[in-house]
Amino acid sequence: MSFFKRLKDKFAKNDKDQAEAIESPAQESDVPQEESEQQSIEETTQNAKDNSIDWNSQGDDEFDDGLISIEEFEEIESQKLGAKFREGLEKSRANFQNQLNHLLAHYRKVDEDFFEALEEMLIQADVGFNTVMELVDELRMEAKRRNITETEDLREVIVEKIVEIYHQEDDKLEEMNIEEGRLNVILMVGVNGVGKTTTIGKLAHRYQAQGKKVMLAAGDTFRAGAIEQLEVWGERVGVEVIRQNEGSDPAAVMYDAINAAKNKGADILICDTAGRLQNKQNLMNELEKVKRVISRSIPEAPHEVLLCLDATTGQNALSQAKSFKEVTNVTGIVLTKLDGTAKGGIVLAIRNELHIPVKFVGLGEKLDDLQPFDAESYVYGLFADMIEQNVPEDDSEAQDNA
C-alpha cells in the first residue's frame, strides 16, 4: 500500500461527513459561541463524571449489542483528528501545495536545479535550514535508490520523508507523562503574548473532560492582569485557581497550590509562569526556584515542562525555544495559532533541530481546537488535497473490498 493511500484510508474516509458534523452545530444554532462553549463545558464535565470509560479494562463483550468496537472507535477518532488538522492547517496547506505543484510543473526532471529550488521553497516555509538540508539529502538518496527521474514521481516521497524526519527519535516522547494515582504537575513556560494562558485553560478543559480533577496555579505574578486572566479561564472551564496578590513570590504560589491540590485530591496541577525572557538570568533563577519548591513536595515533579510558542512568529519561535532550552529542561512544545500561519514547517524545525517533541498544537479558537500532535495527521493536514487527488476513489474502495 502506498504512503498516500494509507494516509487517505486512515484520515480521509467520511472526511466530508466529519467536516459537516463539525460545521453543522454552528449552522443550526443561533446560540453565541461563548454560550455554546459553556454548554459544551458543562456537558463534557458531567459526561466525564458519569460515563468515564476505562478502555484498558473493557472486554470484547462490552462492545456487543450494537455498541462499536475499539477498532471502530479508533477509526472514528482518526477521522475526526484528520478533519481537525485539515481544517486547522488550511493556510499552510494552500501555501505548501501551491508551491510544490508549481515546483513540480516547472522542473520536470530530477536534477540539482530541482533540489536547489526545493531547498529554497522549504526554507521559506520555516522548515529550518539544517532540517531542509537533511531532508533534501534524504530525497537525493531515495531518488537514486528508486531510480526516479521524473519530479512528479517524487511527490509522495517528499511527504513520506517529512514524516520520517519527524519520527527519527523516540515516538513515546510525544506522549504526556501523566500517571494515575499521583498529583501530576505541568509547568507552562513561554514569553508573553504566545497564548500561554489560553492554552492552560484549554488543557484544563481537555483533562477535565477525561474525568480528571484539575487545578491551576497562577504563577505569573508580574504581568498586569495575568492572575485575573487565569481566573477567568478557571471560571469558564470550572476549575479552581490558586493565587496570591500581584507581585508575590511565584515559588510561594506554587507551594500553596501543591498543598491545596494534594488536600483536594487533584489529579493534575497546571502551573502558569512569568514570560519575561529579556533577562535570561532572572528568568533562570525564578524557574529554578519554582522547580525546587515543586520537587521538594513531589520529588519527580514537575512531570512536564511545556513551552508555548506562537507558530505565526516562524523562526522567532525557534529562537525562543533555543533560549528557553538554555534556562530550563523543556519536555515538550505547545505550538499555538498554527491555524493562523501559512508556514507550518516550523514544527519540523523544532523537532529536528532542538530534539524537543511537539505535544500539542492549536488549530483554532474553540476549546477543543487544542489537539495532541501527531506527525501523520500533520502531513495529512498539509497535503490533504494532494493526497486525495493522487489516490483515486475506486482505489480506496477496491482496497476496502479486498
N, C-alpha and C positions, 0 to 999 in steps of 0.2 A: 504494500500500500504506500502510495506517495505521501510525502510530508504534508502537502497542501490538502490532500484528500482526508488524511487523518484529522487535521485541524477542522476541516469543514464538517466531518461526521461528528466531531466532539462538540463543536460550538454552534454550528450554523443550522442544525435541524430545528424546524419550527421557529427560526430566528424572527420571522415576520410576526408570528403569533406572540413571541416574547415581547417584541417591541410594542405591539398593540396592547399587550397586558400592562406594560409599563406606562403607556401613554393614556390608556382608557380612563383611569380614575380621575385624572385631571380634566379630561374632556367631559366626563359625565357629571362631575360635581362642581357646584358653584362655591364650595367652601374655600375660604382663603387658605393659602399654603400653610401658614403658621398654625391655623386651627386644625387643618388636616394632619399636619405632622404631630400635633399634640395628641390628637385622637389615636394616631398610629403608635405613639409612645405608650399611651395607656393600654392599648390593645396588646402590644408586644410584651409589655411588662406583666400584664395579667396572664397572658398565654405562657410566658416563661415560668410563672409561679405554678400555674395549674397543670400545664401539659408538657413540662420539661421531659425530654426523651433521652435516655442513655443508650445511644446506638450500639455501644460495645456490649451491652447486656441483653440485647434483643435476640431472640431465637428466630429461625426462619418462619416458625408458625405464627409469629406476631404479625407477619406481613401477608397472611392469607385473608380469606373472607373479604376480598375486594380492596384491601389496602395494598399500596405499592411496595415493591421490593426495594432493598437497599440500593441495588444496581439502578433501578428506575429513578429512585430519589436522587442519586448522584448524577445521573444523566440530566435530569431536570435542572439541578443546581448548576451543572456545567453550562447548560444553555442559557440560564439566567445570567451567569457570570460573563459569558460571551457577549450577550446583548448589552450588559453594563459597560464592558470595555469598548465595544463597538461604538456605543453612543458617546462615551466619555472621551474617546480618542479621535473624534470626528475631524478636528482641526489638524492634528498631526497626521492622520491617515490621508487626508486630501493632499497635504504637503508632500509626504513621503511617496505616495503612489504617483502623483503627477510628475514629480522629479524623476522617479525611477522609470516611469513609462517614457518620458522624454529622452532620458539617457539611453534606454534600450532601442528607441527608434532612431536616435542619432548615430549610435555606434552599433553596427550590425555584427562586427567581428570581434572576438575576444582577443584583445591585444593590450599593450601598455597604455595606449591613449585612453582606452576604455577604463582601465583600472585607475588611472590618474584622475579621470573625471568622476569616477565613483568615490574615490577618496575625498575629493572636494565636496561632493554632494553630502556625504555622511558627516564631514566636519561641520558643514553649515547647519546640519540638523542636530548639533550639540552632542554627537556621539562621543566626542573626545578624541584628541589626536592619537594617543597611544592605542586606544581601543580600535580606532579606524585602521591603523597600520596593521594590527594583529588580524583584524577581520579580513582585510583585503589580501594579506599574505595567505591566509587560510583559503580564500577563494581562488587565488592563483594556483595553489597546490591541488585543490579539488578539481579545477578546470582541466589541469594537466592529467590528473589521475583518471578522470572520466572521459578524457579526450573530447571536451566540449569546445567547439569552435564558434558557435553562434551565441551572441549575448542573450538572446531570448531564452535559451536553454539554461541560463544561469539564474533566471528569475527565482525559481523555487529554492535553489541552493543558497542564495543570498539570505532569504528568510530563515532557512534551516540553520545557517551558520550563526545568525543573530541569537537564536535560542541556545545553541551550543556554547557560544561565548559567555552567555549569562550563567549557564549551568555547569561551568567547568569546576566550580567549587562545591562544597558540601551543601546539598539542597536543604538539609534539615535546619540549616541556619536561618532559613526563611520563616520557620515556624516560631510562634511566640512561646517563650519559656514560661508558660502558665501551668501550674500543677494544682490538683485538688488537694484539700486538706492543709493548706498553708495560706498565709497572707502574702499574695503576690504584689510586689512593689514595682511600678513602672515609673521611671523618671523621664520626663519630657524636657528636651532642651531645644534651643533654636533662637535665632535673632527675632526681634520684634517685627511684626508685620507679615510673617510667613503663614499665619493661620494656626498657630500652636494651640491657642485656647479653644478654637472651634474644633480642632482635631481631638482635643481632650474630651470635649462634650460628646462628639460622635463616637469616640472609642468607648466612653462610658455607656452610651446607649446600646452599642453593639454587644458589650458583655452583659449588660443588664437583661437584654432580650434573650440571652442564652441561659438565664436563670442565675447569674452571678450577683452577689451583693457587692456593689461598687461604691467607693467613697473617693472624694477628691481633696487634694491638699493645695491651698493657694500659696505656693511658694514664691511667686513673683511679687515681692512686697515693695518693689522700687518703681515700676511703671505705673503712672497715674491711671486709675480705673481698672487695673488688671484684676484686682480681687473682686470688684463688683461684676466685671465681665464674666469671671468664672462662676460667680454665684448665680448669675442669670442662666448660664448653661446648666448649673446644678438643679435649679428650679424647673427648667424646661424638660430635662430628662428624668427628673425625680430622684436625684442622688444627693447625699449630704456633702457639704463643703466645709472643711476645717480651715479656719482662717484666724489671723491676728490683724492688728492695725497696720496701715500702710507705713513702711519704713522699719518694720520689725525684722528681727534676725530670721532669715529663711530656715536656718537649721532648727530654730525653736519651733517654727511652724511644723516642720517635718516630725519633730519629736512628739508634739501634741497629736498630730494626725495619725502616726503609727499607734500610739497608745489608744486613741479613740477607735481606730479600725480594729485593733485586737479585741477591745472590750465589746464591740458591737458585732463581732463575728464576720467582718468583711472578708470577701474572697480576693478583691483587687483594690489596691490604693494607687490612684494615678496622681502623680505629683507635678505641678507646674513649677517652672523655674524662671529666673530673670533671663532676658535675652540680650544682655549687654556684651557685645563682642569687641567694643572699641579698646578695652583694656584687658588683654588676654590673662595677665597675671591675676587681676582682681577676680575675673570670672573663674579661673582655675582654682583659686583659693576658696571661693564661695562654693563651687561644685564639690570640691574635695571635702569641705566641712559638712555639707549636706549629706554626701555619701557616707562619711564617717559616722554621723549621727544615726543614719538609717541602718548601717551594718552593725552598730552596737546592739541594736534591738533585734535585728534579724540578720545573722551572720552572712548569709549568701545574698542578701539584698544590696542594692536594687537588682531585681532579676532581669530587667530590661532597661536600657538607656536608649530611648528613641529620639533621633534628631529629625526635627521638622524642617523641610526645605521647600521653597516655593519653586515649582517647575518652570514658571514663566520667567524666572531670572536666569535660566540657562547656565552658562559657565560660571556665573557668580555663585550659583548654588553649589557647584563643585568646589569652589574656593572656600565657601563657608564650611562644607563638610570636612575639608582638609584642616581648617582651623579648629573646629570642634574636636576632631580626632586627636589633635595635639593636646587638648586640655582635659579630655575625659575619654573613657572607654565606651565608645558608641557601639551598641549591639545591633542597631537596625535603623533604617531610614523610613520616615513617612513623607512621601512626596505629594505635597498638596497642589491643588489647582492644575492638575495635569490636563484637565479638560479645557483650560484656558490658553494653552500653548500649541503652536504648530510645529514645535521642535521637541518631540517626545523622546529623542535619543539620549537625553541626559540620564535616563535610567541605566543604560548600558555603561556609560562613563563612570557613574558612581560605583556600580558593582565591580567592574573590571579593574578600575584604576585605584580604588580605595579598599576593595575587598570587604565592603560592608553591604549586607543584603538589604534590598528594599522590602519592607514588611507590609506596608500599606500604601495605597495611592488614593488621592482624592479625585473622583471622577465627576463631581458636580456639587451642587449646594444642598441637596437633600440629605437627611440624616443617614440614609442607607447608601449614600454615594461614596463613603469611605470603605474601600474594599481591600481584602488581603491581596498582595501582589502575587501574580502567577505569570511566569515568563511566556507560556503558550497563549494564555488569554491576552497578554500584552501584544504579542506579534499578530494574533488574530485581529485585535482592535486596530493595529496599524495597517494591516494588509487585507482586511476582510473582503473588500470588493474584488481585489486581485485574485484572492484565493477562490472565491465563488465563480469568478469568470473563467478560471483555468481548470475547474473541476466541473464537468457537465453534470446536470441534474440526474440524467439517466445513469451516469456512472455510480453515483451515490445509491440510487435505488437498486441497481444491479448488485452492489455490494451487500445491501441490506437483505436482499432476497436470496443471496448465495448460500 
